[in-house]
């Protein structure tokens, strides 16, 4: 089963003054297939508790690329065909490649 994925605007920086939020769309080769993922990072984050974190990052894996940027939608955004990664062993191996430090899971699969 596959789905149509709408690509993000690349390296979009947003956020209030003193803070920054960036998204990056990247690919990774895994067992002869291309894996599409997003890396999201924030700098200068202040929580409602008053705690401050200089940097937060996470990765969301969209899936295996079946067809890369084969067309566009009405807004001119690129479209790709993606196959979700549902196998637990593959998810674990890809997670280790993307976030080798382990610890708190920073890699999600959608």
N, C-alpha and C positions, 0 to 999 in steps of 0.2 A: 504494500500500500504506500502510495506517495502523496505528496501535497504540493501546491504551488506556494512558493515563498517569495515575498516582496522584500527586496534588498533595502537596507538602511542607507541613509545619507552618511557617507564615510566621515570619520573623525569629527563628529559634531560635538562641539564644546558648548555647554550651557550651564547655567547656575547663577545664583546671586553673587554679588561682589564678594571676593575673598574665597569663593568656593568654585570648584570646577567639576563637571561631569562629562566624561567622554565615552563614546562607544566606538568599537572597532570591529569590523567584520573580517574574519581571517579564515584560511583553510589549512588543513593538516593532512598529510598523506598517512594513511593507515591501511596496511595490508593491501596495497594496490588501489585503494579507493580514496577519494577526496572527501574530507569531513569539513562541513561548514560550522563555524562557531562564532559567537560574539564574546568579546572581552569588554567588560564595563568597569570603569574605574572612576572613583570620586576622590577629590582632594579637598582638605579643609572642611571636614564634616563635623558639625556640632549637633548633638542629640538634645532632645527636650529635657533630659536629665542634667544637662550642662556639660556632659563629657564631650571631649574633642578627640577626633581621630584624624591624623594627617593624611591617611590613604586607606581606601577600601577597594578591593577588586573582586570580580567574580567572572565565571565563564558559563555561558549557556550554549550547549551543543544543539544545533538545529537538526543535524543528521547527515547522511551520505548524499553527495551531489549526484543526481541522475542526469539532469540537463542543466548546464550552467548558462545563465543569462540569455535564454533563448528568445525573449521578447520583452515587451513593456506593457504596463497597464495604462489606463486612461490618463493618469497623472505623469506618465513618462518614467515611472520607477521600474527598474529592471526586475525580471521574474526568473526564478530557477525552479526546477523540479527537485524535491528533496525526499529522501526515504528516511523515516525516523530510525534511530538505533535503539532497539528494544532488548537485545541480548545483554544480559547482566555481565558476562565476562568481557565482552567488547566494551561496554560502558566503563568497567573498571580499568581496563588497559588504556583506553583513551583518556580517562580522568588522570591517570598517572603521567601520561605524556604532557597533558596540558597544565597540570598542577602537581609537580613531582614532590612537593613538600608534604603532601598528605594532610593530616590533622583534621581540622574542621572542613567538611566538604564544601569546596568552593566551585565545584563543577556540577551543573544541572543538565539534564537532558529533557528536551521538549518535543 
